[in-house]
Amino acid sequence: MDVLDQHLISELRHNARASLSDLAQALGVSRTTVRSRIERLQKNGDIVGFSVVLRSDTERDPVRGLMMLAIEGRGTDQVVRRLTGLPAVRAVHSTNGRWDLIAEIGADTLDAFDTILASIRRFEGVANSETSLLLRTRRASGGVTGG
C-alpha cells in the first residue's frame, strides 16, 4: 500500500459514498486510477467492506466502557467464551502487557453497567480488572458519537 492508497482510504473513511470524480479530484488523479485502486484494495483484502453508521447506532448503549482483565492460569479461553456469551459485551480483545483481555461493554444505565462488571469479576479465572467509562468516541472520519 503506497501513499496514494493511504490517502484514498482516508478520503473513503471521511465519506465512503464520495463519487469517483470527487475522489479523483481530491487526490489529483483520474477516475480510472481511483476505480482501479479501490478494486485492487478490495481484491487484496485491504478494504473488506463499507459501512453505514445509523443514528440508532450512536444512541445505543448510553453507558459504555472498557474492562481490562487479568486472567490467572490457563483460563483465558473459558473467560472469553463466557464474555462473548453476555449480551452486554460488544467485543473481546486479547492484548499484551499488564492485561490479558479487554472487553467492550455497553448498558442502558450505570446500575446495569455495574451489575455486568460485578458478574464478570466473579468469573472463574479473572484475577484482576480495571474499567474505564467511555465518554465520547471520535471516529477516523472526524465524526463524534456517544454522550
NORURWO-V217000 format. One record per pair of residues at least 24 apart in sequence whose C-alpha atoms are under 6 Angstrom apart, sorted by sequence separation. I is the first residue (numbers start at 1). J is the second residue. If there is no record, write none. Layout:
i->I j->J
i->I j->J
//
This chain:
i->70 j->99
i->69 j->99
i->70 j->100
i->68 j->99
i->69 j->100
i->69 j->101
i->68 j->101
i->68 j->102
i->67 j->102
i->67 j->103
i->66 j->103
i->66 j->104
i->65 j->104
i->65 j->105
i->64 j->105
i->64 j->106
i->63 j->106
i->63 j->107
i->61 j->106
i->63 j->108
i->61 j->107
i->62 j->108
i->63 j->109
i->61 j->108
i->75 j->125
i->72 j->125
i->71 j->125
i->71 j->126
i->72 j->127
i->71 j->127
i->70 j->127
i->70 j->128
i->69 j->128
i->69 j->129
i->68 j->129
i->68 j->130
i->67 j->130
i->67 j->131
i->66 j->131
i->66 j->132
i->65 j->132
i->65 j->133
i->64 j->133
i->65 j->134
i->64 j->134
i->58 j->145
i->58 j->146
i->14 j->141
i->13 j->141
//
